[in-house]
Amino acid sequence: MNISVEAVKEVLSKVLDPNTRKDFVSSKSVKNIQVNGNDVSVEIELGYPAKSQFDSIRTHCVEAIGGLAGVGNISVDVSSKIISHSVQRGIKLMSNVKNIIAVASGKGGVGKSTTAVNLALALSAEGASVGILDADIYGPSQPMMMGISGRPETADGKTMEPLENHGLQVSSIGFMIDPDEPMVWRGPMVTQALQQLLEQTNWRDLDYLIIDMPPGTGDIQLTLSQKVPVTGAVIVTTPQDIALLDARKGLKMFEKVGIPILGIVENMSVHICSNCGHAEHIFGAGGGEKMCADFGVEFLGALPLALAIREQADSGTPTVAADPDGAVAKIYKTIARKIAIKVAEKAKDMSGKFPSIVIKND
C-alpha cells in the first residue's frame, strides 16, 4: 500500500514543537511533503532560530512517520527561516534588519546590559544573524563586555562598518570616544547620536538587532518609539521592590507608544553561595512573576546572582560565549528562544506587499 501525503500530514499533526507546544501542521511549519512510492521526504521550517533543537525535532518527526504501515526511507530536513514582523504604525522597516528588540529597564544597576549581550549571543548560537546596538550614550558598556576596542572603519565617509566579536555585529558610541571621557551632551544630541548609530551602521542582513537601552524613560526611549521600527521590548528587573517600581514604569511607557512587551526577565533572582551551595533570595522573591501577572505579559525566566556572570562580562567574553554549555548559558538560551518565538508569533510585516500608488497629472 502506497503512503499518501495526507497520511504523512495526519501523523505530523500529532507531533508537537517542544518549544511552542503547537503541532507542526497547524503552525504551518510543515513544508514540501514528497512521497515517492513508500519513501517520504519532509521539510520542517521553524520561524525562530533553534539550531540546538534540530536533531531532536527531526527524530520526533521521523518516529511519527515511521509508524505508518509500509513506509520506506524517511528524510526530514529541519531549518529556520526568520522573517520581518510588524512594528509601530507609520514607521518604515530597515532594509538590512528584520527585527529590532529593545532590552530595557526602569532603573540602572539591574544587569540589563549583561542580559542584552548574553541574549544576543544566545540567538546567534542558535543560528541567527545578530547585531547589538549600544544605545546607552552616556554610559556605553558593550565595547568592554564584547571585548572590542578600536574605531569603526568607513568606506564612503558617511557610513561605518560594525565591529565584530563572538559572531555579533556591534555598534556603540564607546568606539568613538575615550573610555574616560564623559558625554556632556543635551538630549537632542543624544537622540541624534542614537539615530546615526542605528542608520549609519552598515548592518549586514540581521535577523535580530538587540538594542541595549539606557535606564529610565527619557529622550532616547521616546526617539526609539517614534522613529525606530521596534518589533518588541524585553524588560529586565531584579526582584526588589524599588527595581520593580521602575520596571513597571518602563513597561507602561512601551505600552503607551504601541511597542509590544515580549516579556520580563528577572535578573539576580537568587544567590547561590560558591562555598556551601546555600541559595538565598537577597533581593526578595517572586517580584518578576507578580509583575507579569499584573500586566498579563510572559515571565521569560530568572537568572542567578553569580560572580562568574560579572567576571565573564567584565573580561570581554560574556557567559554564553565563555561557557556555552554551562547552566547559566542554558538559561540565557531558553529565554532567547522564548523571545524569538514571541516575535515569530507576531503578525508578519506586509508593508512590502502593497504596491505604491502614484498619482500623476496628465
C-alpha positions as CSV (number, residue, x, y, z in Angstrom):
1,M,0.0,0.0,0.0
2,N,1.4,3.4,-1.0
3,I,1.8,6.1,1.5
4,S,-0.2,9.3,0.9
5,V,0.7,12.9,1.5
6,E,-2.4,13.2,3.7
7,A,-1.3,10.3,5.8
8,V,2.0,11.9,6.4
9,K,0.3,15.2,7.3
10,E,-2.0,13.4,9.6
11,V,0.8,11.9,11.7
12,L,2.8,15.1,11.8
13,S,-0.3,16.9,13.1
14,K,0.1,14.9,16.3
15,V,3.8,15.9,16.8
16,L,4.3,19.0,19.0
17,D,7.0,21.5,18.6
18,P,8.8,21.2,22.0
19,N,9.3,25.0,22.1
20,T,5.9,26.3,21.0
21,R,3.8,23.3,22.2
22,K,1.9,23.6,18.9
23,D,1.8,20.8,16.3
24,F,3.9,21.3,13.2
25,V,0.9,21.2,10.7
26,S,-1.4,23.8,12.3
27,S,1.6,26.1,12.9
28,K,2.4,25.8,9.2
29,S,5.9,24.6,9.8
30,V,5.5,21.5,7.6
31,K,6.6,22.3,4.0
32,N,7.0,20.3,0.9
33,I,5.9,16.8,1.8
34,Q,7.0,14.5,-1.0
35,V,6.1,10.8,-1.4
36,N,7.9,8.6,-3.9
37,G,6.4,5.1,-3.7
38,N,6.8,4.4,0.0
39,D,9.7,6.8,0.6
40,V,8.9,10.1,2.3
41,S,10.7,13.4,2.5
42,V,9.5,16.4,4.6
43,E,10.8,19.9,5.3
44,I,10.1,21.4,8.7
45,E,10.7,25.2,8.7
46,L,10.7,27.0,12.1
47,G,10.0,30.7,12.4
48,Y,12.7,31.1,15.1
49,P,16.4,30.1,15.5
50,A,16.8,26.7,17.2
51,K,19.9,25.0,15.8
52,S,20.4,23.1,19.0
53,Q,16.9,21.6,18.7
54,F,17.0,20.5,15.1
55,D,18.2,16.9,15.8
56,S,15.5,16.2,18.4
57,I,12.8,17.7,16.3
58,R,14.0,15.6,13.3
59,T,13.9,12.4,15.5
60,H,10.4,13.1,16.7
61,C,9.1,13.6,13.1
62,V,10.9,10.5,11.8
63,E,9.5,8.4,14.6
64,A,5.9,9.7,13.8
65,I,6.3,9.0,10.1
66,G,7.9,5.6,10.8
67,G,4.6,4.5,12.4
68,L,2.9,4.4,9.0
69,A,2.4,0.9,7.6
70,G,4.8,0.0,4.9
71,V,6.8,3.2,5.0
72,G,10.3,3.1,3.3
73,N,13.1,5.6,3.6
74,I,12.3,8.8,5.6
75,S,14.1,12.1,5.1
76,V,13.2,15.1,7.4
77,D,15.1,18.4,6.9
78,V,14.7,20.9,9.7
79,S,15.6,24.6,9.2
80,S,14.8,28.1,10.5
81,K,13.6,31.0,8.5
82,I,13.4,34.4,10.2
83,I,11.2,37.0,8.6
84,S,10.3,40.6,9.4
85,H,7.4,41.2,11.7
86,S,5.1,44.2,12.2
87,V,6.3,47.3,14.1
88,Q,4.7,50.6,15.2
89,R,2.2,52.1,12.8
90,G,3.7,54.6,10.3
91,I,7.4,53.6,10.8
92,K,9.3,52.1,7.9
93,L,11.3,48.9,8.4
94,M,15.1,48.9,7.8
95,S,16.1,47.1,4.7
96,N,19.0,45.3,6.4
97,V,17.5,44.5,9.8
98,K,14.5,42.2,10.0
99,N,13.5,42.5,13.7
100,I,14.6,45.1,16.4
101,I,14.3,44.1,20.0
102,A,14.8,46.7,22.8
103,V,16.2,45.4,26.1
104,A,15.2,48.0,28.7
105,S,14.9,48.6,32.4
106,G,13.3,51.3,34.5
107,K,16.5,51.8,36.6
108,G,20.2,51.2,36.3
109,G,22.2,48.5,38.1
110,V,19.8,45.6,37.3
111,G,22.2,43.9,34.9
112,K,20.4,45.0,31.7
113,S,23.5,45.3,29.5
114,T,24.8,41.9,30.6
115,T,21.4,40.4,29.9
116,A,21.2,42.1,26.5
117,V,24.6,40.9,25.3
118,N,24.0,37.3,26.5
119,L,20.6,37.2,24.8
120,A,22.2,38.4,21.6
121,L,24.9,35.7,21.9
122,A,22.3,33.1,22.6
123,L,20.2,34.0,19.5
124,S,23.5,33.9,17.5
125,A,24.4,30.5,18.9
126,E,21.0,29.1,17.7
127,G,21.9,30.1,14.1
128,A,20.5,33.7,13.7
129,S,22.4,36.7,12.3
130,V,22.5,39.1,15.2
131,G,23.7,42.6,16.0
132,I,23.8,44.6,19.2
133,L,23.4,48.4,19.3
134,D,24.6,50.1,22.5
135,A,22.0,52.9,22.9
136,D,23.4,53.9,26.4
137,I,25.1,57.0,25.0
138,Y,26.1,58.4,28.5
139,G,27.4,55.0,29.8
140,P,28.3,52.7,26.9
141,S,29.4,49.3,28.2
142,Q,29.2,47.0,25.2
143,P,32.7,47.6,23.9
144,M,34.1,46.3,27.3
145,M,31.6,43.4,27.5
146,M,32.2,42.3,23.9
147,G,36.0,42.7,24.3
148,I,36.2,45.1,21.4
149,S,38.4,48.2,21.0
150,G,39.3,50.4,18.1
151,R,37.5,52.7,15.7
152,P,34.9,51.7,13.1
153,E,36.0,51.8,9.5
154,T,34.3,53.8,6.8
155,A,34.5,53.3,3.1
156,D,32.5,56.3,2.0
157,G,32.9,58.8,4.9
158,K,29.2,58.7,5.6
159,T,28.5,55.2,6.9
160,M,30.6,52.9,9.2
161,E,31.2,49.2,9.4
162,P,30.1,47.4,12.6
163,L,32.9,46.0,14.7
164,E,32.6,42.2,15.4
165,N,33.4,39.7,18.1
166,H,31.9,36.4,19.2
167,G,29.9,36.3,16.0
168,L,28.0,39.5,16.7
169,Q,27.9,42.8,14.8
170,V,28.3,45.7,17.3
171,S,27.9,49.5,17.2
172,S,28.5,51.8,20.1
173,I,29.4,55.4,20.8
174,G,32.0,53.9,23.0
175,F,34.1,53.0,19.9
176,M,34.4,56.7,19.1
177,I,35.3,58.3,22.4
178,D,38.0,57.9,25.0
179,P,36.8,55.4,27.7
180,D,37.4,58.1,30.4
181,E,35.6,60.9,28.5
182,P,32.2,61.9,29.9
183,M,29.4,62.5,27.4
184,V,28.3,66.0,28.4
185,W,25.5,66.2,25.8
186,R,22.0,67.6,25.9
187,G,19.0,65.4,24.9
188,P,18.8,66.4,21.2
189,M,22.5,65.5,20.6
190,V,22.0,62.1,22.4
191,T,18.9,61.2,20.3
192,Q,20.7,62.3,17.1
193,A,23.7,60.1,18.1
194,L,21.3,57.1,18.5
195,Q,19.8,57.6,15.1
196,Q,23.2,57.9,13.5
197,L,24.4,54.7,15.2
198,L,21.4,52.8,14.0
199,E,21.0,54.1,10.5
200,Q,24.6,54.8,9.5
201,T,26.0,51.5,10.6
202,N,26.2,49.0,7.7
203,W,24.4,46.1,9.4
204,R,24.8,43.0,7.3
205,D,21.4,41.3,6.9
206,L,20.5,40.9,10.5
207,D,17.7,38.6,11.7
208,Y,17.7,40.4,15.0
209,L,19.2,43.7,16.3
210,I,19.3,43.9,20.1
211,I,19.2,47.4,21.4
212,D,20.8,47.8,24.8
213,M,18.7,50.7,26.1
214,P,19.8,53.2,28.7
215,P,17.8,53.1,32.0
216,G,14.8,55.2,32.5
217,T,12.0,56.7,30.3
218,G,13.7,59.7,28.7
219,D,14.7,61.2,25.4
220,I,16.2,58.0,23.9
221,Q,13.2,55.9,24.8
222,L,10.9,58.5,23.2
223,T,13.1,58.6,20.0
224,L,13.1,54.9,19.8
225,S,9.3,54.7,20.0
226,Q,8.7,57.5,17.4
227,K,11.4,56.8,14.8
228,V,12.8,53.3,15.2
229,P,10.9,50.2,13.9
230,V,10.8,48.2,17.1
231,T,9.3,44.6,16.9
232,G,9.1,44.3,20.7
233,A,10.7,45.1,24.1
234,V,12.1,42.9,26.9
235,I,12.1,44.4,30.4
236,V,14.9,43.4,32.8
237,T,14.3,43.8,36.5
238,T,15.5,42.4,39.9
239,P,13.1,41.1,42.4
240,Q,13.4,44.0,44.8
241,D,10.5,46.4,45.2
242,I,12.4,49.6,44.1
243,A,13.6,47.9,40.8
244,L,10.1,46.6,40.1
245,L,8.6,50.0,40.7
246,D,10.7,51.5,38.0
247,A,10.4,48.4,35.7
248,R,6.6,48.9,35.8
249,K,7.0,52.5,34.6
250,G,9.2,51.3,31.7
251,L,6.7,48.6,30.8
252,K,3.8,51.2,30.8
253,M,5.8,53.5,28.6
254,F,6.3,50.9,25.9
255,E,2.6,50.1,26.1
256,K,1.7,53.8,25.6
257,V,3.8,54.1,22.5
258,G,2.5,50.9,20.9
259,I,5.6,48.7,21.3
260,P,4.6,45.2,22.4
261,I,6.2,43.7,25.5
262,L,7.7,40.4,24.7
263,G,8.2,39.5,28.3
264,I,10.1,40.2,31.6
265,V,13.5,38.8,32.7
266,E,14.2,38.7,36.4
267,N,17.9,39.1,37.0
268,M,19.8,38.5,40.3
269,S,16.9,36.3,41.3
270,V,18.7,34.0,43.7
271,H,22.3,34.0,45.1
272,I,23.9,30.6,45.4
273,C,27.0,30.5,47.8
274,S,30.0,29.3,45.9
275,N,31.4,27.7,49.1
276,C,28.4,25.9,50.6
277,G,25.7,26.0,47.8
278,H,23.2,27.7,50.0
279,A,20.5,29.5,48.0
280,E,19.3,32.9,49.2
281,H,16.9,35.4,47.7
282,I,18.9,38.5,48.6
283,F,16.6,40.9,46.7
284,G,13.4,39.2,47.5
285,A,11.4,36.5,45.6
286,G,8.6,36.3,43.1
287,G,8.5,40.0,42.2
288,G,9.1,39.5,38.4
289,E,6.4,36.8,38.2
290,K,3.9,39.0,40.1
291,M,4.6,41.9,37.8
292,C,3.9,39.6,34.8
293,A,0.6,38.5,36.3
294,D,-0.4,42.2,36.9
295,F,0.3,43.2,33.3
296,G,-0.6,40.0,31.5
297,V,2.9,39.5,30.0
298,E,5.1,36.5,29.8
299,F,7.7,35.7,32.5
300,L,10.7,34.7,30.3
301,G,12.9,33.4,33.1
302,A,15.1,34.1,36.1
303,L,18.9,34.4,36.3
304,P,21.0,33.9,39.3
305,L,23.2,36.4,41.1
306,A,26.5,34.8,40.2
307,L,30.1,36.0,40.4
308,A,31.0,34.3,37.1
309,I,28.4,36.3,35.1
310,R,30.0,39.5,36.2
311,E,33.6,38.3,35.7
312,Q,32.9,37.0,32.3
313,A,31.2,40.2,31.1
314,D,34.0,42.3,32.5
315,S,36.6,40.2,30.8
316,G,35.0,40.7,27.3
317,T,33.7,37.2,27.0
318,P,30.1,37.1,28.3
319,T,28.7,33.9,29.8
320,V,27.1,32.4,26.6
321,A,30.5,32.8,24.8
322,A,32.7,31.8,27.8
323,D,30.7,28.8,29.0
324,P,28.3,27.9,26.2
325,D,27.3,24.5,27.7
326,G,27.0,25.8,31.3
327,A,23.9,26.0,33.4
328,V,23.6,29.8,33.2
329,A,24.2,29.9,29.4
330,K,21.4,27.3,29.2
331,I,19.0,29.8,31.0
332,Y,20.0,32.6,28.6
333,K,19.4,30.3,25.6
334,T,16.0,29.3,26.9
335,I,15.0,32.9,27.4
336,A,16.3,33.9,24.0
337,R,14.3,31.1,22.4
338,K,11.2,32.3,24.1
339,I,11.8,35.8,22.9
340,A,12.3,34.6,19.3
341,I,9.1,32.5,19.5
342,K,7.1,35.6,20.7
343,V,8.5,37.5,17.8
344,A,7.6,34.7,15.3
345,E,4.0,34.7,16.6
346,K,3.6,38.4,15.8
347,A,2.0,39.5,12.6
348,K,4.2,39.4,9.5
349,D,5.3,42.8,8.1
350,M,3.1,43.3,5.0
351,S,4.4,46.8,4.1
352,G,6.5,45.4,1.2
353,K,3.5,43.5,-0.3
354,F,1.4,46.5,-1.2
355,P,2.0,48.4,-4.4
356,S,2.9,52.1,-4.1
357,I,0.2,54.3,-5.6
358,V,1.4,57.2,-7.7
359,I,-1.0,59.9,-8.8
360,K,0.1,61.8,-12.0
361,N,-1.4,64.8,-13.6
362,D,-1.7,64.3,-17.3
